[in-house]
């Protein structure tokens, strides 16, 4: 599959020069410009090279820890099904977590309910540790 690294590089430069970070909270679900990445790392799609993420932990105004979502019902060792988000099935990809600069956050699309968020955190702990 051909990847548009050059297109992403242009978009990334614009994101980097933005003045301020986005205001976010833990449990927030955002479309996030994850970009075009190497190999099997989770890519974004479309003009913004974005995909939904759940903010798992906030560190400061500029960085947070997030997990990428997929638009399908997936279950298994590296997935946690979260239900329907924005009229689509959604599963967290537990192997695709990362620290992101909040400038990458494009548009808030919801908030994960507390019960699902606690289950997601437990699944992440089990997967990562």
N, C-alpha and C positions, 0 to 999 in steps of 0.2 A: 504494500500500500504506500502510495506517495504521500509524504507529509509536507505541509507548507511552512517550513521553518522560516523562510524569508518573510512571508506575510505576518507570522507571529512576531518576528523580531521588530517589525515596524510598529505593531500594536503594543508590544512590550515597552518600547521607548516612550510611547504616549502615556501609558499607565505610570511609568516611573516618574514622569515630570508633573503629574497631577499634584496640586497643592496640598490636599489634606486626605487623611484616611477616613474611612467610613465608621460611623457609630454602629456598634454591633453588641450583641449579648450572647452568652452561651445558650444553646438550643435553637438559635436563629438558623434558618435555612436561606441561603443566598445563591444566586447565580454568581459564579466566580470565574474570572479569566485564568484558567489553569494553563492555557497555552498548548503548544505542540511540544511533546516531550519525547525522550529517547526510549526506544524499544517498547516495552510493555507498560511503561508508566501511563497513568490515566491522562488522556488528552481532553481538552475542551473542543467544542465544535462551533461552527457558524462564524459570523463576522467578528464576534468578541472572543472566540476560542474559549467558550465558557461551558460550564456544567454546574449542576447544583452541588452544594456542599452543606454539611451541618457543622456549625461552630461548636467544638467540643470544649475548648478551654480558651479563655482570653488571657493574654499575658500583659498587654498594655494597649494604648490607643492605636499602635501601629502593627502589632502582630498577634496572631491567634493560631490555634491548633485546630485543624478541620479535617473531616473525612468526606471523601468524594461519594456521590450517590450515582446509581445507575437507574435507568428508567424501566427496569424490569423486576419482576418478583424473583429474587434469587435467595436461596438458602444454602447453608453449608458452612464449612470451617471459616471461610474468609468473607462471608456475607451476613448481614443482619437485615431481615425484611422489616421495613418501617411502616408499610401501609400505602395509602394513596396520597400523593403530594402533587398539587397542581394538575389534578385529574389524571395522573399516571401512577402506576405501581412504582414504588421506590424502595431500593435496598442500599444500605451502606456497604461500600467496598472496604472491608476492614484492613486489607493489605495496602490501601491507597490513602494514607494519612500523611499530613505534612503541615509544617509551619508555613503560614502565608502572610504576606504583607496585606493589610486591610485595604490598600489601594486596589487590590485585585477584585474586591467585592463590588459587583455591578448593581444588583437589584435584589432586595429582600423579598422572598416569596412566601415566607411563613415562619412559624415557630413550632418545633417538635414538642408534643405533649410530654409532660414530666415523666410519666411511666415509660414511654418509649425511649426517652433520653437516658433514663437510669439503666434500662436494659441494654442500650447501645454502649454505654460506658462499661458495663460489665463484660460485654462481648469484646470490646477493645482491649480491656485488661487481660482477658483470657488469651486473646490472639497475640498481643504484643509481649506479654510477660509470662 
